[in-house]
Amino acid sequence: MTRNTSFSKALALAAALTALPFAASADPAQDYQDYCAECHADNRLGAQGPALIPETLARMRGPKIEAVIRDGRVTTQMPAYGEELSGEQIAELAAYLNTPLDVIPPWTEPEIMASRVMDEDYAPVGAPVWPSDPMNITLVVETGDHHVSVLDGDTFEVLDRFETPFAVHGGPKFTPDGKFVFIMSRDGWVQKYDIYALKQVGRVRAGLNSRNIAMSGDGKWLAVANYLPNTLTILSTDDLSVAEVHEVVGKDGTPSRVSAVYQAPPRESFVLALKDVPEIWEVSYSDNPDMGLFAAGFTHDWRIEGPTRQDTPFPIRKITTPDYLDDFFFDQKYEHIMGASRKGEDGLVIDLVIGQKVADLDLPGMPHLGSGITWDWNDTKVMATPHLKEGVVSVIDMNSWKTVKRITTEGPGFFMRSHKNSPYVWADVFFGPNKDKIHIIDKQSLEIVRTLQPVPGATVAHVEFTKDGSRALVSVWEDDGEVLVYDAKTLEIVKRLPMRKPSGKYNVWNKITFEEGTSH
């Protein structure tokens, strides 16, 4: 072949290659602006749709995010982009959404108040618009399509089914009279709903990524624990207005995410678990806080003038702890906190009165203390908790803080429930191959007396009792799922309620009375 002939063929090949319809290389940032920003905002922090940041998408990592982009989400406004975007573009866009934001925008009182929307068509009612027992209403969170069903606790009729913000988390909280409920989403939206009127009252975005909420004992304040930004937001339950936004910074100046906030009604305070500093915070909402605990410091002559007040209606007490504590359980008087260590190997007890550690706990296998429950056993009060990394339930004497028994289960669990009128504890096996089973544990023998497997192969979890404890409701935690209603004595199913991936269930009476068989 001559040089000219070779050159001619090279030119022809180049021309042919240039004419081929090559797809442009993936540009996920541009694809986001073209296909996502209209609903999820230019900064990925959410608008009509949820925030698309790692903190919000934590439970949708990997192929799940790609599948949602490609196929959309049924019964939502999320369309499918499988025809508009190539496989490479979808994969790159999913990776882009899992990339942390370079800059976290401010989210303080002005931004929070600007997000607040109160429903113009809402009108309060003096009594329920339905004939059911208002104290035996149960809410069911349906994560499959982001709704909550309102159930009559006697007939199990669905009184209403309303839309919630995306990815509800942390458990709804009721006002002390059971009339209103507050629901929080992962991306910080707080929704107020009137159970009597079966109407939404309004919404406000209290944070950019949030963990849970807690209601004050008097029903006036709602505390919101935030990961983004590092704040605690306190809202008025009356109109969702901002009462205060606390920046969360440890004693040494280290900013911290708030792992969780809890109510401590006898103490008239909220208690915070912090992610990034070894401290517990107690935030008082009392009109007359103990100045020995919540003082800002001392005046020039403390012997005469005493301690000075913090310049806030919600003063903070910071308690140093020996370890990072992410998960809490309180005794009945809210004088002691049982905390799980970050390492998941043990736990400890903090005396809130003196602000000091007073005992160690034998709790290997990462206990889920937030799901712990209590009951009377022999001559003492015991607390039981499942473990997230070990197939065991630990039972602890709350007087001696010693483990009285470790009950072997068929796998790690997530939730436990009981009722004062029930002789049994119900413990799920949430993780692993036996996720379709629930153990029934006798409260006095501390033995598993039966193992239920209502829907083989499906995840069954999270039990809630009716007001009188006669019925136990169990979630079949699948997209095409159901809530199973059991006779709590015979352990037989008496009713099945189709639901879209039901998760938590919350009975008004059990929650507002702090029933010992449920978590608080």
Salt bridges, closest charged atoms under 4 A:
ASP71 OD2 - ARG70 NH2 3.06
ASP133 OD2 - LYS467 NZ 3.42
GLU142 OE2 - ARG161 NE 2.98
ASP145 OD1 - HIS147 ND1 3.52
ASP145 OD1 - ARG161 NH2 2.82
ASP145 OD2 - ARG500 NH1 3.95
GLU244 OE2 - HIS246 NE2 2.79
ASP276 OD1 - ARG257 NH2 2.78
GLU282 OE2 - ARG267 NE 2.70
GLU282 OE1 - ARG317 NH1 3.03
ASP301 OD1 - ARG303 NE 3.31
ASP323 OD2 - LYS343 NZ 3.11
ASP326 OD2 - LYS275 NZ 3.57
ASP326 OD2 - ARG342 NE 2.79
ASP331 OD2 - HIS336 ND1 2.82
ASP351 OD2 - HIS336 NE2 3.67
ASP360 OD1 - LYS357 NZ 2.59
ASP376 OD1 - LYS381 NZ 3.00
GLU390 OE2 - ARG406 NH2 2.77
GLU410 OE1 - LYS437 NZ 2.78
GLU447 OE2 - LYS405 NZ 2.60
ASP479 OD1 - ARG500 NH2 3.04
GLU482 OE1 - ARG496 NE 3.05
ASP487 OD2 - ARG471 NH1 3.56
GLU492 OE2 - ARG450 NH2 3.47
GLU515 OE2 - HIS419 ND1 3.91
GLU516 OE1 - LYS381 NZ 3.38
